[in-house]
């Protein structure tokens, strides 16, 4: 194997591939050279393929450690790098510098199987990555109900819904997929979702395909194959209240985020993170108190005549508004203090269960 490749292009690819590696043999990435360079990485649960353009002198394959190549090439300023491999060594030439690293049989790292059969959907990449960011924080990584540790991908007509819940809050983000199709309702873990976000940043669109036990996301440049989480997902639609609310209150995201962070200073560390939101007289007062932590009260002007008060976990509310541009208006839908609070923005629905006021 022998190739010449732009140093920055190679480092960027290694940065994505290296984040998907695990331990032992999985700490390495496989380089496969034919018409171009194919980089394969895996941690046993998530597999990643990157296709990178390069000048090919001799086809072949090799195993390399991304961390070592980053140490070698990161400080360098050369434009191009030459990589070659034999049965005994991988040789890296960067300008006048030459490095020889021990080689290992490339076949020891299992190849990543890419599927072309079964139902698939085309998804705008930017919309999918945004929906992942707006749902994955609502998963429950500690629950014995393992399905709550992942994000559900469910197709309904020409809409793909990404849904996550930990039993105390639920985030549901829709994506338009003209033409629609079927995906089967896979539940994808955080490692797979993170790999998708890293691999497809800057892409225009990608294809999602659910096969037996895996979700495959692919474009011309990259493929991610992630093992699915077994289990039946809860009936998430029944958690979102109907559209009839006593109060529908518009609030600017940025000021609300600031107020939540300020109110959090006087909440308990563990026992209670509750902040009371009280609407009255066209204002919103956020208040909190904690033993040995004092108390706080922050007031915001709001465009509503609603008079209602309830207590929620400030972290849950902040997770939502922190993912909305500061100057955008979010809609807070409220019935009474014992009922779920719903935050909405551009189709994104976020349900928070209220807390008892202490």
C-alpha angles and dihedrals in degrees: 000000000000130000141162116216137168107266095226093048090051094047092049091052092047089050090059096039095044092057089061097055128102135187135317111356089359090064088075133068126222120234114204116186125195119119088349139344122297115190118199124191133171144167093197094264102050124038126195132195123190125186112208129182117236142147109269120210100162126011119227142103141260144174119239136177110237092207093058094046090049090053090050101042103028096076093040123102099199117124099219134034129202118215125187134167139197132175090275107035150017111223123204120192117189111173107301093345122096128189128186117198129186114266130223133194105275091210090068088078107072114241119246113246116221117202127214099175130090135032120329140175133211113230132185103248097219092050092049094048091048091049091050091053090048095052112029094074089064094062122108112232094179101050122113085220091084094192088070088064092071142050121257118227109201128172120213112178106301095348129088112205122203110199134182133171140169094192094262099063136013131206121198120180122181128210124194112236108181111216093023124211138177130287103169099237102277121191111220124199125229095257091058092046092049091050090052091051092051097042098047103037106134095016120128099217143348141194123244119203126176115207133169103313099341143077115218121201115185146170132166090274104039147018129197120193113190129182113239129234113247121231143071115282118232119258094269095179091065090058094060108081120234119269094261109100133165091224134024108185126188115215131175109244100220099054091043091053091050092049092049091051091049093048091050091067092078099039123104118270096230115350098059134004093174122145120187118226112199121184119197138130093016091300138102119220118196114196136173140167137188137185108268089357101083127223137279140199125191124182128205129183112239134185098239142092091210119134110199138119132200140156125237138168105271092215092059093051092045091052087063103042093042087064093054123078110261095242095049123103118237123197119230113200117198137174111173132332094266096051128083118275116227124206117194135187126166094335095318110126122198122183123198124188111225124241131223113261111245 
